[in-house]
């Protein structure tokens, strides 16, 4: 019976120690992330809008204002990652 009590005590102490160390690691990680974000924020890259190459807009089917609105909407929705290559009326 004494061996079981000793084993259970060691198990409880070991699991408590592991749990405490994991809490420390998690909190230190969160603190490190907060410090890095505060003192070294990610640089925001501003991309120039590329010229829109549209055959329909050049032919006069789509106005320049409409083309500019479409390009601005695509840029806003995609965060500057999207690129309009062709605009067609359906």
C-alpha positions in Angstrom: 0.0 0.0 0.0 2.9 2.3 0.8 4.2 1.9 -2.8 0.9 3.0 -4.3 0.8 6.1 -2.1 4.4 7.0 -3.0 3.6 6.5 -6.7 0.5 8.6 -6.6 2.3 11.4 -4.7 5.1 11.4 -7.3 2.6 11.5 -10.1 0.7 14.4 -8.6 3.9 16.4 -7.9 5.2 15.7 -11.4 2.0 16.7 -13.1 1.8 19.8 -11.0 5.3 20.7 -11.9 4.8 20.2 -15.6 1.6 22.3 -15.5 3.3 25.1 -13.6 6.2 25.1 -16.1 3.8 25.2 -19.1 2.0 28.2 -17.6 5.3 30.0 -17.2 6.3 29.2 -20.8 2.9 30.4 -22.1 3.1 33.7 -20.1 6.7 34.4 -21.1 5.8 33.8 -24.8 2.8 36.2 -24.6 5.1 38.8 -22.9 7.7 38.4 -25.6 5.2 38.8 -28.3 3.8 42.0 -26.7 7.3 43.4 -26.3 8.3 42.6 -29.9 5.0 44.2 -31.2 5.5 47.3 -29.1 9.2 48.0 -29.9 9.6 46.4 -33.4 6.2 46.6 -35.2 5.8 45.0 -38.6 6.6 47.3 -41.4 3.7 48.2 -43.7 4.6 48.0 -47.3 2.7 50.4 -49.5 2.5 49.3 -53.1 1.8 51.6 -56.0 -1.3 50.8 -58.0 -0.3 49.4 -61.3 -1.7 50.8 -64.5 -4.9 49.0 -65.5 -4.7 47.4 -68.9 -8.2 47.1 -70.2 -9.3 46.8 -73.7 -13.0 47.6 -72.9 -12.1 50.8 -71.1 -9.8 52.0 -73.8 -12.5 51.3 -76.4 -14.9 53.5 -74.6 -17.3 50.8 -73.3 -16.3 51.5 -69.6 -15.7 55.0 -68.3 -12.5 56.0 -66.6 -14.3 56.7 -63.3 -15.8 53.2 -63.4 -12.4 51.6 -64.1 -10.9 53.6 -61.2 -13.7 52.5 -58.9 -13.2 48.9 -59.8 -9.4 49.1 -59.3 -9.9 50.8 -55.9 -12.4 48.3 -54.7 -10.2 45.3 -55.7 -7.2 47.0 -54.0 -9.2 47.6 -50.8 -10.7 44.1 -50.6 -7.5 42.3 -51.3 -5.3 44.6 -49.2 -3.2 45.7 -52.1 -2.4 42.1 -53.2 -4.9 41.9 -56.0 -4.4 43.2 -59.5 -7.0 44.0 -62.2 -5.8 42.8 -65.6 -9.0 42.9 -67.6 -12.5 44.4 -67.3 -15.3 43.1 -69.4 -19.0 43.8 -69.6 -21.0 40.6 -69.3 
